Structure formats: structure tokens, C-alpha cells
């Protein structure tokens, strides 16, 4: 398996293709669930909209610069796409505005501390899973090490962006 995923001549191409697929999955699943980005938790994407999201496809060029960094970018991109698709069906079925109204209603019914604890706790457990993978990886020379860092980045992002989204919902709910 290591020979297939080692630093062979096609590894950069494989990583580029996987990152393109993962970034495309993130963008496509986001569009299906929230075409107006009303449900987008990433404040950077909400502010700069679809052009910056499409620009993120350029991350598929990263393997030609640094394969370790590319593996680290691949992990959260795959995880975001999977998360979006697993939850996106509800938004796609009822629409952004109806789901947003429901989320605002829920945000009004829970204390800020409790809601933030759920968001931060979820991200912390994902980051902890990445930390365990990091410890088991065998060090920087192993691809699992860089993938683990990607999982840690993803866990941190969902904790932070989820918390910011909850705070935004609570502001809009009053």
C-alpha cells in the first residue's frame, strides 16, 4: 500500500485529482443545500460568496508545490463534503429560508453557553480523533501524520465556525 501512495511520479497527480474532487464536492454540496449561502457557517465564504468558493478549486495545484500540505488540505475537504451531503438533504428539501427560520427558533430556545458547548464539543472530539491519528502515524515522514493534521484542522474549523454560526443565529433571532 505504501508503494501505491508513496512519493512516486503519479502521487502529485493523484493528490491533485482527489483535492479537485473534494473541493468540487464541497462547493457542489454547499450549492445544493444553500445556493444563497444563508446556511454557510464559514464567515469568509459568506462574505466573499461564490467567487472565492470557486477559487478554492485552485487548491488542487497544491500537490505540485508541497505534497504534505496537500494531504493536510485533502482531509478537511473530504470531511466537509461528506458532512454537507449527509445534512444537506434537509436544506435541499425544505429550502434555506425555512431551515434558517427553524435554526433561529432553536437558537432562541437554548442558552448560548449550552449551544456553544455542543458546537465546540463536537469540533473538539473530531480534533481529538485527528490527534489520536497523529500519535499513531509514526511522525512527519508518514502520510497519516499530515492527514491527521487535516482532521485536526477540520475539527477546529467546525468548532469555531459552528460556534460563530450559533452566535449569528442568536443575533438574528431577536
LOMARKE-610334 format. One line per field, with one value per residue: x, y, z of N, C-alpha, C, O in turn; residue number from 1; residue in one letter. Coordinates in nm, 3 decimals. Each point is the difference from the previous one (the first is absolute). Layout:
BEGIN
nc1 <- [X, ...]
nc2 <- [Y, ...]
nc3 <- [Z, ...]
cac1 <- [X, ...]
cac2 <- [Y, ...]
cac3 <- [Z, ...]
cc1 <- [X, ...]
cc2 <- [Y, ...]
cc3 <- [Z, ...]
oc1 <- [X, ...]
oc2 <- [Y, ...]
oc3 <- [Z, ...]
nr <- [NUM, ...]
rest <- [A, ...]
! end
This chain:
BEGIN
nc1 <- [0.082, 0.135, 0.023, -0.165, 0.050, 0.113, 0.217, -0.171, 0.080, -0.066, 0.188, 0.187, 0.088, 0.134, 0.213, 0.150, 0.077, 0.170, 0.204, 0.108, 0.098, 0.203, 0.180, 0.082, 0.135, 0.213, 0.153, 0.097, 0.163, 0.201, 0.123, 0.106, 0.195, 0.186, -0.179, -0.151, 0.040, -0.205, 0.028, 0.035, 0.110, 0.030, 0.087, 0.161, -0.048, -0.022, 0.198, 0.134, -0.123, -0.178, -0.026, -0.088, -0.224, -0.098, -0.013, -0.188, -0.129, 0.002, -0.176, -0.151, -0.010, -0.166, -0.154, -0.111, -0.160, -0.214, 0.161, 0.198, 0.115, 0.131, 0.193, 0.171, 0.099, 0.164, 0.172, 0.128, 0.178, 0.172, 0.156, 0.146, 0.169, 0.175, 0.156, 0.153, 0.167, 0.172, 0.125, 0.160, 0.034, 0.111, 0.220, 0.118, 0.017, 0.139, 0.201, 0.106, -0.127, -0.067, 0.139, 0.012, -0.167, 0.014, 0.129, -0.103, -0.136, 0.095, 0.050, -0.190, 0.001, 0.153, 0.047, 0.023, -0.043, -0.217, -0.111, 0.032, -0.136, -0.212, -0.060, -0.019, -0.195, -0.175, -0.020, -0.101, -0.223, -0.112, -0.044, -0.179, -0.199, -0.065, -0.111, -0.218, -0.155, -0.071, -0.155, -0.206, -0.020, 0.043, -0.176, 0.141, 0.121, -0.112, -0.049, 0.055, 0.220, 0.078, 0.017, 0.176, 0.195, 0.028, 0.084, 0.221, 0.121, 0.015, 0.142, 0.213, 0.065, 0.032, 0.205, 0.185, 0.066, 0.079, 0.213, 0.166, 0.037, 0.124, 0.222, 0.102, 0.047, 0.182, 0.193, 0.063, 0.103, 0.184]
nc2 <- [-0.119, -0.098, -0.220, -0.119, -0.054, -0.163, -0.024, -0.144, -0.125, -0.198, -0.035, 0.070, -0.145, -0.161, 0.046, 0.006, -0.198, -0.095, 0.080, -0.073, -0.201, -0.017, 0.061, -0.149, -0.155, 0.062, 0.014, -0.185, -0.093, 0.092, -0.053, -0.197, 0.006, 0.055, -0.060, -0.010, -0.222, -0.053, -0.164, 0.157, -0.196, -0.085, 0.057, -0.150, -0.206, -0.026, -0.010, -0.181, -0.090, 0.027, 0.222, 0.095, 0.022, 0.158, 0.196, -0.021, 0.077, 0.223, -0.013, 0.021, 0.222, 0.008, -0.135, 0.151, 0.032, -0.066, -0.149, 0.068, 0.161, -0.080, -0.094, 0.143, 0.054, -0.143, -0.007, 0.179, -0.005, -0.134, 0.069, 0.145, -0.072, -0.092, 0.136, 0.093, -0.133, -0.011, 0.185, -0.044, -0.209, 0.003, 0.025, -0.186, -0.127, 0.042, -0.078, 0.113, 0.080, -0.150, -0.059, 0.135, -0.019, -0.167, 0.028, 0.113, -0.111, -0.117, 0.119, 0.011, -0.184, 0.105, -0.125, 0.216, 0.054, 0.020, 0.191, 0.172, -0.012, 0.067, 0.216, 0.127, -0.016, 0.109, 0.223, 0.059, -0.024, 0.171, 0.191, -0.018, 0.030, 0.214, 0.088, -0.058, 0.106, 0.191, -0.012, -0.005, 0.222, 0.067, 0.134, 0.162, -0.150, 0.042, -0.152, -0.200, -0.017, -0.055, -0.222, -0.107, 0.029, -0.151, -0.197, -0.014, -0.025, -0.208, -0.147, 0.020, -0.099, -0.222, -0.057, 0.006, -0.138, -0.196, -0.002, -0.018, -0.211, -0.131, 0.021, -0.111, -0.219, -0.045, 0.007, -0.180, -0.121, 0.125]
nc3 <- [0.000, 0.150, -0.038, 0.095, 0.212, -0.101, 0.039, -0.005, -0.169, 0.075, 0.115, -0.102, -0.148, 0.082, 0.055, -0.166, -0.070, 0.112, -0.046, -0.181, 0.012, 0.093, -0.119, -0.146, 0.093, 0.033, -0.163, -0.083, 0.122, -0.033, -0.180, 0.008, 0.112, -0.112, -0.122, 0.165, -0.008, -0.066, -0.152, -0.154, 0.014, -0.204, 0.199, 0.032, 0.075, 0.222, 0.104, 0.020, 0.168, -0.136, -0.014, 0.185, -0.003, -0.125, 0.107, 0.123, -0.166, 0.035, 0.139, -0.165, 0.023, 0.149, -0.089, -0.123, 0.157, 0.039, -0.044, 0.078, -0.102, -0.163, 0.064, 0.031, -0.192, -0.055, 0.142, 0.040, -0.134, 0.051, 0.144, -0.087, -0.128, 0.104, 0.081, -0.134, -0.070, 0.143, -0.032, -0.149, 0.068, 0.195, 0.020, -0.035, 0.183, 0.171, -0.058, -0.165, -0.165, -0.154, -0.167, -0.178, -0.146, -0.150, -0.181, -0.164, -0.141, -0.165, -0.184, -0.121, -0.128, -0.123, 0.178, 0.050, 0.214, 0.054, -0.041, 0.140, 0.178, -0.032, -0.007, 0.184, 0.111, -0.089, 0.027, 0.192, -0.002, -0.093, 0.110, 0.135, -0.100, -0.027, 0.174, 0.011, -0.126, 0.092, 0.163, -0.088, -0.007, 0.208, 0.022, 0.069, 0.109, 0.188, -0.159, 0.083, -0.029, -0.203, -0.035, 0.092, -0.107, -0.165, 0.066, 0.019, -0.186, -0.084, 0.092, -0.067, -0.190, 0.007, 0.071, -0.126, -0.165, 0.077, 0.070, -0.149, -0.068, 0.132, -0.005, -0.165, 0.023, 0.123, -0.113, -0.124, 0.159, 0.010]
cac1 <- [-0.082, 0.087, 0.055, -0.102, -0.023, 0.128, 0.034, 0.021, -0.018, -0.141, -0.063, -0.047, -0.119, -0.108, -0.042, -0.067, -0.132, -0.079, -0.033, -0.099, -0.125, -0.046, -0.042, -0.122, -0.106, -0.036, -0.070, -0.126, -0.093, -0.041, -0.097, -0.126, -0.065, -0.013, 0.047, 0.019, 0.099, -0.062, 0.033, 0.145, 0.057, 0.130, -0.026, 0.079, -0.078, -0.123, 0.031, 0.053, -0.098, 0.037, 0.130, 0.109, -0.022, 0.051, 0.146, 0.058, 0.034, 0.143, 0.077, 0.042, 0.138, 0.087, 0.095, 0.117, 0.084, 0.035, -0.092, -0.045, -0.105, -0.114, -0.068, -0.067, -0.116, -0.094, -0.082, -0.120, -0.084, -0.083, -0.090, -0.102, -0.091, -0.081, -0.091, -0.100, -0.093, -0.080, -0.100, -0.054, -0.129, -0.108, -0.002, -0.044, -0.142, -0.088, 0.049, 0.087, -0.070, -0.076, 0.095, 0.059, -0.102, -0.001, 0.124, -0.013, -0.094, 0.074, 0.100, -0.070, -0.049, 0.111, 0.096, 0.118, 0.106, -0.028, 0.013, 0.142, 0.066, -0.025, 0.079, 0.143, 0.025, 0.003, 0.128, 0.109, 0.011, 0.057, 0.141, 0.062, 0.021, 0.118, 0.115, 0.032, 0.062, 0.132, 0.086, 0.018, 0.049, 0.141, 0.079, -0.012, 0.034, -0.116, -0.114, -0.106, 0.032, -0.053, -0.145, -0.045, -0.005, -0.120, -0.116, 0.006, -0.044, -0.144, -0.065, 0.010, -0.086, -0.142, -0.025, 0.001, -0.104, -0.129, -0.026, -0.031, -0.131, -0.098, -0.007, -0.072, -0.142, -0.057, -0.014, -0.109, -0.125, -0.066]
cac2 <- [0.119, 0.118, 0.024, 0.065, 0.135, 0.063, 0.123, -0.035, 0.107, 0.032, 0.035, 0.139, 0.002, -0.062, 0.098, 0.111, -0.048, -0.018, 0.133, 0.057, -0.071, 0.040, 0.141, 0.001, -0.054, 0.103, 0.108, -0.052, -0.033, 0.128, 0.060, -0.075, 0.023, 0.142, 0.077, 0.141, -0.003, 0.042, -0.101, -0.017, 0.033, 0.063, 0.143, 0.044, -0.035, 0.082, 0.138, 0.016, -0.069, -0.110, 0.010, -0.053, -0.145, -0.057, 0.017, -0.107, -0.113, 0.013, -0.078, -0.126, 0.019, -0.008, -0.112, 0.029, 0.086, -0.068, -0.114, -0.014, 0.099, -0.044, -0.106, 0.068, 0.070, -0.102, -0.055, 0.078, 0.015, -0.121, -0.003, 0.102, -0.050, -0.105, 0.061, 0.076, -0.091, -0.076, 0.088, 0.091, -0.042, 0.072, 0.136, -0.011, -0.036, 0.104, 0.131, 0.073, 0.091, -0.076, -0.059, 0.110, 0.042, -0.104, 0.012, 0.120, -0.035, -0.087, 0.082, 0.078, -0.089, -0.062, 0.101, 0.016, -0.087, -0.139, -0.015, 0.011, -0.122, -0.106, 0.027, -0.013, -0.139, -0.081, 0.026, -0.050, -0.145, -0.028, 0.035, -0.104, -0.116, 0.034, -0.009, -0.142, -0.044, 0.062, -0.079, -0.133, 0.010, -0.032, 0.120, 0.084, -0.071, -0.082, 0.077, 0.005, 0.116, 0.119, -0.017, 0.026, 0.145, 0.044, -0.031, 0.098, 0.127, -0.012, 0.005, 0.138, 0.084, -0.019, 0.056, 0.146, 0.049, -0.036, 0.095, 0.129, -0.014, 0.005, 0.140, 0.073, -0.037, 0.063, 0.144, 0.016, -0.052, 0.097]
cac3 <- [0.000, 0.005, -0.132, -0.081, 0.049, 0.031, -0.072, -0.140, -0.097, -0.019, 0.127, -0.005, -0.086, 0.076, 0.102, -0.068, -0.039, 0.122, 0.054, -0.091, 0.029, 0.132, -0.005, -0.081, 0.085, 0.098, -0.069, -0.052, 0.110, 0.058, -0.092, 0.008, 0.129, 0.035, -0.116, 0.038, 0.109, 0.126, 0.101, 0.001, 0.131, -0.018, -0.023, -0.115, -0.119, 0.002, -0.038, -0.136, -0.083, -0.088, -0.067, 0.083, 0.009, -0.126, 0.002, 0.082, -0.088, -0.030, 0.098, -0.061, -0.048, 0.116, 0.001, -0.082, 0.083, 0.125, 0.013, 0.139, 0.018, -0.081, 0.076, 0.111, -0.057, -0.049, 0.109, 0.031, -0.119, -0.008, 0.114, -0.021, -0.104, 0.061, 0.097, -0.075, -0.067, 0.096, 0.060, -0.100, -0.055, 0.068, -0.056, -0.139, -0.001, 0.054, -0.043, 0.093, 0.090, 0.100, 0.094, 0.077, 0.099, 0.104, 0.077, 0.084, 0.107, 0.093, 0.068, 0.103, 0.105, 0.074, 0.048, -0.086, 0.050, -0.032, -0.145, -0.034, 0.050, -0.098, -0.121, 0.032, 0.039, -0.122, -0.066, 0.084, -0.015, -0.133, 0.012, 0.082, -0.089, -0.078, 0.089, 0.019, -0.125, -0.002, 0.088, -0.057, -0.137, -0.018, -0.021, -0.120, -0.122, -0.037, -0.053, 0.103, 0.083, -0.064, -0.005, 0.138, 0.017, -0.071, 0.085, 0.109, -0.058, -0.021, 0.131, 0.048, -0.083, 0.028, 0.133, -0.007, -0.091, 0.058, 0.109, -0.061, -0.062, 0.109, 0.045, -0.104, 0.011, 0.120, -0.031, -0.096, 0.057, 0.089]
cc1 <- [0.087, 0.060, -0.101, -0.019, 0.129, 0.023, 0.033, -0.035, -0.146, -0.069, -0.056, -0.127, -0.122, -0.052, -0.076, -0.143, -0.091, -0.042, -0.104, -0.137, -0.059, -0.047, -0.127, -0.118, -0.047, -0.083, -0.137, -0.101, -0.047, -0.106, -0.136, -0.078, -0.031, 0.049, 0.023, 0.096, -0.056, 0.035, 0.151, 0.056, 0.134, -0.021, 0.076, -0.077, -0.129, 0.028, 0.038, -0.075, 0.063, 0.134, 0.115, -0.014, 0.056, 0.153, 0.067, 0.030, 0.149, 0.086, 0.045, 0.142, 0.103, 0.097, 0.127, 0.097, 0.049, -0.101, -0.050, -0.114, -0.125, -0.079, -0.077, -0.126, -0.106, -0.095, -0.122, -0.092, -0.092, -0.104, -0.111, -0.102, -0.092, -0.102, -0.111, -0.104, -0.088, -0.110, -0.075, -0.137, -0.116, -0.012, -0.051, -0.150, -0.089, 0.041, 0.079, -0.078, -0.078, 0.092, 0.065, -0.098, -0.007, 0.123, -0.002, -0.092, 0.069, 0.102, -0.063, -0.033, 0.109, 0.093, 0.121, 0.111, -0.019, 0.018, 0.147, 0.077, -0.022, 0.089, 0.149, 0.035, 0.007, 0.131, 0.118, 0.016, 0.056, 0.150, 0.075, 0.024, 0.121, 0.127, 0.043, 0.068, 0.142, 0.098, 0.031, 0.075, 0.146, 0.085, -0.015, 0.029, -0.115, -0.114, -0.111, 0.022, -0.065, -0.152, -0.059, -0.009, -0.121, -0.126, -0.006, -0.048, -0.151, -0.076, 0.000, -0.095, -0.148, -0.036, -0.010, -0.114, -0.140, -0.039, -0.037, -0.139, -0.110, -0.014, -0.075, -0.150, -0.066, -0.018, -0.120, -0.134, -0.073, -0.074]
cc2 <- [0.126, 0.029, 0.069, 0.146, 0.072, 0.124, -0.030, 0.114, 0.040, 0.047, 0.143, 0.009, -0.059, 0.096, 0.116, -0.039, -0.016, 0.133, 0.067, -0.063, 0.047, 0.145, 0.014, -0.054, 0.101, 0.109, -0.048, -0.029, 0.127, 0.066, -0.070, 0.032, 0.147, 0.089, 0.148, 0.016, 0.048, -0.097, -0.024, 0.044, 0.072, 0.148, 0.056, -0.027, 0.083, 0.143, 0.013, -0.084, -0.105, 0.017, -0.058, -0.150, -0.067, 0.012, -0.110, -0.126, 0.002, -0.074, -0.134, 0.012, -0.015, -0.118, 0.025, 0.095, -0.076, -0.113, -0.018, 0.097, -0.039, -0.111, 0.062, 0.073, -0.101, -0.047, 0.086, 0.019, -0.120, -0.002, 0.104, -0.048, -0.107, 0.055, 0.076, -0.093, -0.075, 0.084, 0.084, -0.037, 0.076, 0.141, -0.003, -0.027, 0.116, 0.141, 0.070, 0.080, -0.074, -0.064, 0.107, 0.050, -0.101, 0.012, 0.123, -0.026, -0.088, 0.081, 0.085, -0.085, -0.063, 0.111, 0.003, -0.096, -0.145, -0.025, 0.002, -0.122, -0.117, 0.020, -0.021, -0.144, -0.093, 0.018, -0.057, -0.151, -0.039, 0.031, -0.103, -0.127, 0.025, -0.010, -0.143, -0.054, 0.056, -0.081, -0.139, 0.000, -0.039, 0.120, 0.062, -0.072, -0.086, 0.089, 0.012, 0.119, 0.126, -0.007, 0.030, 0.149, 0.058, -0.025, 0.097, 0.136, -0.002, 0.010, 0.140, 0.091, -0.021, 0.051, 0.151, 0.051, -0.036, 0.094, 0.137, -0.001, 0.008, 0.145, 0.086, -0.030, 0.070, 0.150, 0.024, -0.040, 0.102, 0.107]
cc3 <- [0.000, -0.137, -0.092, 0.039, 0.034, -0.082, -0.145, -0.093, -0.021, 0.127, -0.002, -0.083, 0.074, 0.107, -0.062, -0.038, 0.121, 0.062, -0.089, 0.024, 0.134, 0.002, -0.084, 0.078, 0.102, -0.067, -0.049, 0.109, 0.070, -0.089, 0.007, 0.127, 0.024, -0.114, 0.030, 0.117, 0.133, 0.113, 0.012, 0.135, -0.011, -0.032, -0.120, -0.129, -0.004, -0.046, -0.146, -0.104, -0.093, -0.071, 0.082, 0.017, -0.125, -0.007, 0.082, -0.082, -0.036, 0.101, -0.058, -0.058, 0.113, -0.002, -0.083, 0.071, 0.124, 0.024, 0.144, 0.030, -0.078, 0.071, 0.116, -0.048, -0.045, 0.110, 0.031, -0.120, -0.017, 0.112, -0.012, -0.103, 0.056, 0.097, -0.072, -0.063, 0.099, 0.063, -0.102, -0.053, 0.064, -0.058, -0.144, -0.006, 0.044, -0.043, 0.110, 0.103, 0.107, 0.102, 0.087, 0.107, 0.114, 0.090, 0.090, 0.119, 0.104, 0.080, 0.110, 0.121, 0.085, 0.048, -0.094, 0.044, -0.038, -0.151, -0.043, 0.049, -0.096, -0.123, 0.025, 0.036, -0.121, -0.074, 0.077, -0.014, -0.136, 0.003, 0.083, -0.082, -0.090, 0.083, 0.027, -0.125, -0.012, 0.085, -0.057, -0.134, -0.020, -0.037, -0.138, -0.131, -0.051, -0.048, 0.103, 0.094, -0.057, -0.014, 0.138, 0.026, -0.072, 0.080, 0.118, -0.048, -0.020, 0.133, 0.057, -0.077, 0.032, 0.139, -0.004, -0.087, 0.051, 0.112, -0.055, -0.064, 0.106, 0.051, -0.102, 0.006, 0.117, -0.021, -0.090, 0.058, 0.086, -0.077]
oc1 <- [-0.030, 0.013, 0.038, -0.031, -0.002, -0.094, 0.095, -0.051, -0.027, -0.118, -0.111, -0.093, -0.111, -0.121, -0.101, -0.093, -0.117, -0.113, -0.094, -0.101, -0.120, -0.105, -0.090, -0.111, -0.120, -0.106, -0.101, -0.118, -0.115, -0.100, -0.104, -0.123, -0.101, 0.104, 0.081, 0.020, 0.076, 0.001, 0.043, -0.029, 0.040, -0.050, -0.047, -0.008, -0.041, -0.083, -0.048, 0.028, 0.108, 0.068, 0.088, 0.100, 0.068, 0.066, 0.116, 0.073, 0.058, 0.119, 0.090, 0.061, 0.120, 0.114, 0.103, 0.112, 0.119, -0.116, -0.115, -0.100, -0.112, -0.123, -0.111, -0.099, -0.120, -0.119, -0.112, -0.121, -0.118, -0.116, -0.115, -0.120, -0.120, -0.115, -0.117, -0.120, -0.117, -0.104, -0.106, -0.071, -0.099, -0.110, -0.077, -0.068, -0.102, -0.080, -0.018, 0.029, 0.000, -0.028, 0.020, 0.041, -0.009, -0.012, 0.048, 0.027, -0.018, 0.017, 0.065, -0.014, -0.029, 0.015, 0.036, 0.064, 0.094, 0.059, 0.043, 0.096, 0.092, 0.064, 0.068, 0.106, 0.085, 0.062, 0.095, 0.112, 0.076, 0.081, 0.115, 0.104, 0.080, 0.103, 0.119, 0.100, 0.090, 0.113, 0.109, 0.039, 0.038, 0.120, -0.071, -0.047, 0.007, -0.023, -0.071, -0.097, -0.062, -0.069, -0.106, -0.095, -0.061, -0.091, -0.107, -0.077, -0.068, -0.098, -0.100, -0.069, -0.075, -0.112, -0.092, -0.077, -0.093, -0.117, -0.093, -0.073, -0.103, -0.112, -0.078, -0.082, -0.112, -0.100, -0.078, -0.104, -0.118, -0.061]
oc2 <- [0.096, 0.116, 0.084, 0.084, 0.107, 0.061, 0.056, 0.104, 0.112, 0.035, 0.023, 0.072, 0.052, 0.016, 0.044, 0.078, 0.039, 0.016, 0.062, 0.070, 0.026, 0.030, 0.076, 0.051, 0.011, 0.037, 0.068, 0.032, 0.007, 0.051, 0.065, 0.010, 0.033, 0.065, 0.064, 0.111, 0.045, 0.039, -0.084, 0.109, 0.069, 0.033, 0.094, 0.087, 0.045, 0.061, 0.091, 0.008, -0.054, -0.100, -0.068, -0.071, -0.102, -0.088, -0.034, -0.087, -0.104, -0.023, -0.064, -0.101, -0.010, 0.016, -0.062, 0.022, 0.001, 0.026, -0.039, -0.038, 0.022, 0.001, -0.042, 0.003, 0.028, -0.016, -0.051, 0.010, 0.015, -0.033, -0.027, 0.015, 0.000, -0.042, -0.013, 0.026, -0.025, -0.053, 0.055, 0.085, 0.030, 0.044, 0.087, 0.050, 0.027, 0.093, -0.025, -0.006, 0.041, 0.002, -0.021, 0.028, 0.038, -0.009, -0.004, 0.041, 0.021, -0.024, 0.029, 0.053, -0.076, 0.103, -0.100, -0.063, -0.068, -0.099, -0.080, -0.043, -0.078, -0.095, -0.068, -0.050, -0.089, -0.098, -0.050, -0.050, -0.097, -0.078, -0.033, -0.065, -0.092, -0.045, -0.031, -0.072, -0.069, -0.026, -0.052, -0.105, -0.048, -0.016, -0.051, 0.043, -0.055, 0.107, 0.101, 0.056, 0.076, 0.102, 0.062, 0.047, 0.095, 0.083, 0.045, 0.067, 0.097, 0.074, 0.047, 0.083, 0.097, 0.048, 0.058, 0.086, 0.079, 0.039, 0.064, 0.099, 0.065, 0.047, 0.087, 0.091, 0.049, 0.057, 0.094, 0.041, -0.019, 0.089]
oc3 <- [-0.071, -0.037, -0.081, -0.084, 0.062, -0.051, -0.056, 0.042, -0.044, -0.003, 0.048, 0.037, -0.010, 0.017, 0.053, 0.018, -0.004, 0.046, 0.051, 0.004, 0.009, 0.058, 0.036, -0.012, 0.026, 0.050, 0.020, -0.014, 0.044, 0.050, -0.001, -0.002, 0.063, 0.012, -0.067, 0.050, 0.085, 0.117, 0.078, 0.047, 0.093, -0.108, -0.064, -0.087, -0.107, -0.068, -0.069, -0.120, 0.027, -0.023, -0.054, 0.008, 0.009, -0.054, -0.025, 0.047, -0.031, -0.025, 0.055, -0.034, -0.026, 0.043, 0.026, -0.045, 0.031, 0.031, 0.020, 0.060, 0.046, -0.002, 0.032, 0.074, 0.008, -0.023, -0.006, 0.015, -0.031, -0.024, 0.036, 0.019, -0.027, 0.000, 0.035, 0.008, -0.028, 0.041, 0.030, -0.054, -0.067, -0.032, -0.040, -0.090, -0.064, 0.010, 0.119, 0.119, 0.117, 0.120, 0.119, 0.112, 0.116, 0.122, 0.114, 0.113, 0.120, 0.119, 0.101, 0.111, 0.092, -0.066, -0.060, -0.084, -0.041, -0.041, -0.083, -0.065, -0.024, -0.046, -0.077, -0.038, -0.006, -0.043, -0.059, -0.005, -0.011, -0.051, -0.030, 0.014, -0.023, -0.049, 0.005, 0.008, -0.048, -0.043, 0.018, -0.050, -0.107, -0.026, -0.086, -0.105, -0.110, 0.056, 0.002, 0.051, 0.073, 0.011, 0.012, 0.061, 0.049, 0.001, 0.038, 0.069, 0.031, 0.009, 0.055, 0.059, 0.010, 0.022, 0.059, 0.042, -0.016, 0.012, 0.048, 0.007, -0.020, 0.023, 0.038, -0.008, -0.011, 0.046, 0.022, -0.052, 0.030, 0.060]
nr <- [1, 2, 3, 4, 5, 6, 7, 8, 9, 10, 11, 12, 13, 14, 15, 16, 17, 18, 19, 20, 21, 22, 23, 24, 25, 26, 27, 28, 29, 30, 31, 32, 33, 34, 35, 36, 37, 38, 39, 40, 41, 42, 43, 44, 45, 46, 47, 48, 49, 50, 51, 52, 53, 54, 55, 56, 57, 58, 59, 60, 61, 62, 63, 64, 65, 66, 67, 68, 69, 70, 71, 72, 73, 74, 75, 76, 77, 78, 79, 80, 81, 82, 83, 84, 85, 86, 87, 88, 89, 90, 91, 92, 93, 94, 95, 96, 97, 98, 99, 100, 101, 102, 103, 104, 105, 106, 107, 108, 109, 110, 111, 112, 113, 114, 115, 116, 117, 118, 119, 120, 121, 122, 123, 124, 125, 126, 127, 128, 129, 130, 131, 132, 133, 134, 135, 136, 137, 138, 139, 140, 141, 142, 143, 144, 145, 146, 147, 148, 149, 150, 151, 152, 153, 154, 155, 156, 157, 158, 159, 160, 161, 162, 163, 164, 165, 166, 167, 168, 169, 170, 171, 172, 173, 174]
rest <- [X, X, X, X, X, X, X, X, X, X, X, X, X, X, X, X, X, X, X, X, X, X, X, X, X, X, X, X, X, X, X, X, X, X, X, X, X, X, X, X, X, X, X, X, X, X, X, X, X, X, X, X, X, X, X, X, X, X, X, X, X, X, X, X, X, X, X, X, X, X, X, X, X, X, X, X, X, X, X, X, X, X, X, X, X, X, X, X, X, X, X, X, X, X, X, X, X, X, X, X, X, X, X, X, X, X, X, X, X, X, X, X, X, X, X, X, X, X, X, X, X, X, X, X, X, X, X, X, X, X, X, X, X, X, X, X, X, X, X, X, X, X, X, X, X, X, X, X, X, X, X, X, X, X, X, X, X, X, X, X, X, X, X, X, X, X, X, X, X, X, X, X, X, X]
! end
